[in-house]
Amino acid sequence: MTKVRLEIDEVQIHRPKKRWKLYFVILAEHPTERDKMILTTLPQEPFKLSKRHDNSYQFDTDEIGSEGLFVLSRELPEDRNLNVHIYLRHTRKSTRNLGKIIEDIANGIGDDALGVVSDIVGTTTIPWLVLTKKALPLIGKILAGIPDRDFGFLSAYERFGPEFEEQFEIDRKKDFTGDASLVYSWAVDEDPELIS
């Protein structure tokens, strides 16, 4: 079985302010049901950028064994395409209940919210909201109603082509629709039990 893994390596803010409390909203295809999506917030508490960070935060380093912020791991779809959207948000609150954001989104999409699961896409403790694909157009509108600064979203959609046969991990750098950019990586992992 071939698995794919998504990690966030670095976030860069392109604004003069030097202090931020940031979090991501992740929207991804459901691993087994093509008519559904899953949504979560990462990390579980906002991470802080202070003046010393100079508007950039590295989740990954050059040290051996260092990894980025884990987003998901799942079986590679048969069509070798995977759609993931990443939203970046800044909160001014000293403490922010990110579970409340999932709850607000679930309330906003109503019957298209199908419940919360935790043991999915390689995670056991992170709650993911399952929703129907027809609710997708509502997500941006609901997030806009949450009183946190919106840095927009980017598409981490990936077609796993022949380049992944040459190297197992590929870094991508993209701009959010707002004043920020992201470096993330997709990796392809073969299950060693099935190869031998």
C-alpha positions as CSV (number, residue, x, y, z in Angstrom):
1,M,0.0,0.0,0.0
2,T,1.3,3.4,-0.9
3,K,0.7,6.2,1.5
4,V,1.1,10.0,1.1
5,R,1.9,12.4,3.9
6,L,1.5,16.1,4.1
7,E,3.5,18.4,6.4
8,I,3.8,22.1,6.9
9,D,7.4,23.2,7.0
10,E,7.4,27.0,7.2
11,V,5.0,29.9,7.3
12,Q,6.0,33.5,6.4
13,I,3.9,36.6,7.1
14,H,4.3,39.6,4.7
15,R,3.1,42.4,7.0
16,P,5.1,44.9,9.1
17,K,3.7,43.7,12.4
18,K,5.9,41.3,14.2
19,R,3.6,39.5,16.7
20,W,1.1,36.9,15.6
21,K,-0.9,34.1,17.1
22,L,-1.5,31.8,14.2
23,Y,-3.4,28.6,13.4
24,F,-4.4,26.7,10.3
25,V,-7.8,25.4,9.1
26,I,-7.3,22.2,7.0
27,L,-9.9,21.0,4.6
28,A,-9.1,17.6,2.9
29,E,-10.8,14.9,0.9
30,H,-12.2,12.1,3.1
31,P,-9.9,9.1,2.8
32,T,-12.6,6.5,2.0
33,E,-15.8,8.4,0.9
34,R,-15.3,10.5,-2.2
35,D,-18.5,12.5,-1.6
36,K,-17.2,13.8,1.8
37,M,-14.5,16.1,3.1
38,I,-12.9,16.5,6.5
39,L,-11.9,19.6,8.3
40,T,-9.7,20.4,11.4
41,T,-7.6,23.1,13.0
42,L,-3.8,22.9,13.6
43,P,-2.1,23.0,15.9
44,Q,-4.4,22.5,18.8
45,E,-3.3,25.8,20.3
46,P,-2.3,28.9,18.2
47,F,1.5,29.2,17.8
48,K,3.1,32.6,18.6
49,L,5.4,34.6,16.4
50,S,7.3,37.3,18.3
51,K,9.8,39.9,17.1
52,R,12.7,37.3,17.2
53,H,10.9,35.2,14.6
54,D,11.0,38.1,12.1
55,N,7.6,37.1,10.7
56,S,8.7,33.6,9.8
57,Y,8.2,30.3,11.6
58,Q,10.0,27.1,10.8
59,F,8.3,23.8,11.8
60,D,11.1,21.8,10.1
61,T,14.8,22.3,10.5
62,D,17.9,20.9,8.7
63,E,18.6,18.6,11.6
64,I,18.5,14.8,10.9
65,G,15.1,13.4,11.8
66,S,13.4,16.8,12.0
67,E,9.9,16.8,10.5
68,G,7.4,19.6,9.8
69,L,4.0,20.1,11.4
70,F,2.1,16.8,10.6
71,V,-1.2,17.4,8.7
72,L,-2.2,14.0,7.4
73,S,-1.2,10.6,6.2
74,R,-3.5,8.4,4.1
75,E,-3.6,5.9,1.3
76,L,-2.8,7.3,-2.2
77,P,-6.1,7.6,-4.1
78,E,-6.4,5.4,-7.2
79,D,-6.4,8.5,-9.5
80,R,-3.2,9.7,-7.8
81,N,-4.8,13.2,-7.1
82,L,-5.5,14.6,-3.7
83,N,-7.2,17.9,-2.8
84,V,-6.3,19.8,0.4
85,H,-7.1,23.5,1.2
86,I,-5.1,25.3,3.9
87,Y,-6.5,28.5,5.5
88,L,-4.2,30.7,7.7
89,R,-5.8,32.7,10.6
90,H,-4.5,35.0,13.3
91,T,-6.3,35.4,16.6
92,R,-6.0,38.4,18.9
93,K,-7.3,36.4,21.9
94,S,-4.8,35.3,24.5
95,T,-6.4,31.9,24.5
96,R,-8.4,30.5,21.6
97,N,-10.6,27.5,21.7
98,L,-9.9,26.0,18.3
99,G,-12.5,23.3,18.9
100,K,-15.1,26.1,19.0
101,I,-14.1,27.0,15.4
102,I,-15.0,23.4,14.3
103,E,-18.3,23.8,16.2
104,D,-19.1,27.1,14.5
105,I,-18.4,25.6,11.1
106,A,-20.6,22.6,11.9
107,N,-23.4,24.9,13.0
108,G,-23.0,27.0,9.9
109,I,-23.3,24.2,7.5
110,G,-26.2,22.5,9.4
111,D,-27.2,19.1,8.0
112,D,-24.1,18.9,5.8
113,A,-22.0,18.4,9.0
114,L,-21.9,14.7,9.6
115,G,-20.1,14.5,12.9
116,V,-16.6,14.6,14.4
117,V,-14.1,11.7,14.2
118,S,-10.6,11.5,15.5
119,D,-9.0,8.2,14.3
120,I,-8.6,9.3,10.6
121,V,-5.8,10.3,8.2
122,G,-3.0,9.1,10.6
123,T,-4.2,11.1,13.6
124,T,-5.7,9.7,16.8
125,T,-6.1,12.8,19.0
126,I,-7.0,15.5,16.5
127,P,-10.8,16.0,15.9
128,W,-11.9,16.2,12.3
129,L,-15.3,17.3,11.2
130,V,-16.8,15.2,8.4
131,L,-18.9,17.2,5.9
132,T,-20.5,16.8,2.6
133,K,-18.7,18.2,-0.5
134,K,-21.8,20.3,-1.3
135,A,-21.0,22.3,1.9
136,L,-17.6,23.5,0.5
137,P,-18.8,26.9,-0.8
138,L,-20.0,27.7,2.7
139,I,-16.6,27.2,4.5
140,G,-15.0,30.5,3.4
141,K,-18.1,32.5,4.3
142,I,-18.3,30.9,7.7
143,L,-14.6,31.5,8.4
144,A,-15.1,35.2,7.4
145,G,-17.7,35.5,10.1
146,I,-15.3,34.3,12.8
147,P,-13.6,37.4,14.3
148,D,-10.0,36.4,13.6
149,R,-7.7,37.9,11.0
150,D,-7.9,36.0,7.7
151,F,-4.7,35.5,5.7
152,G,-6.7,33.6,3.1
153,F,-6.3,30.1,1.7
154,L,-4.1,28.2,-0.7
155,S,-4.7,25.0,-2.5
156,A,-2.2,22.2,-1.7
157,Y,-3.8,20.0,-4.4
158,E,-1.3,17.5,-5.7
159,R,-1.1,15.2,-8.7
160,F,1.4,12.5,-7.6
161,G,3.2,12.1,-10.9
162,P,6.5,10.5,-12.0
163,E,8.5,13.1,-10.0
164,F,7.6,11.1,-6.8
165,E,9.4,8.0,-8.3
166,E,12.7,10.0,-8.4
167,Q,12.4,11.5,-4.9
168,F,10.0,10.5,-2.1
169,E,9.4,14.0,-0.7
170,I,8.8,17.2,-2.6
171,D,8.6,20.7,-1.1
172,R,6.1,23.2,-2.5
173,K,6.0,27.0,-1.8
174,K,2.8,28.9,-2.4
175,D,1.3,32.2,-1.5
176,F,-1.9,32.4,0.5
177,T,-4.6,34.7,-1.0
178,G,-3.7,37.2,1.8
179,D,-0.3,38.5,3.0
180,A,1.4,35.2,3.8
181,S,3.2,32.3,2.2
182,L,3.7,28.6,3.1
183,V,6.3,25.9,2.4
184,Y,4.7,22.5,2.7
185,S,5.9,19.0,1.7
186,W,4.2,16.0,0.2
187,A,5.9,12.6,0.7
188,V,5.2,9.2,-0.7
189,D,5.8,6.3,1.7
190,E,5.7,2.6,0.6
191,D,4.5,0.2,3.3
192,P,7.6,-1.9,3.9
193,E,5.5,-4.9,4.9
194,L,4.0,-5.0,1.5
195,I,7.2,-4.5,-0.5
196,S,9.2,-7.4,1.0
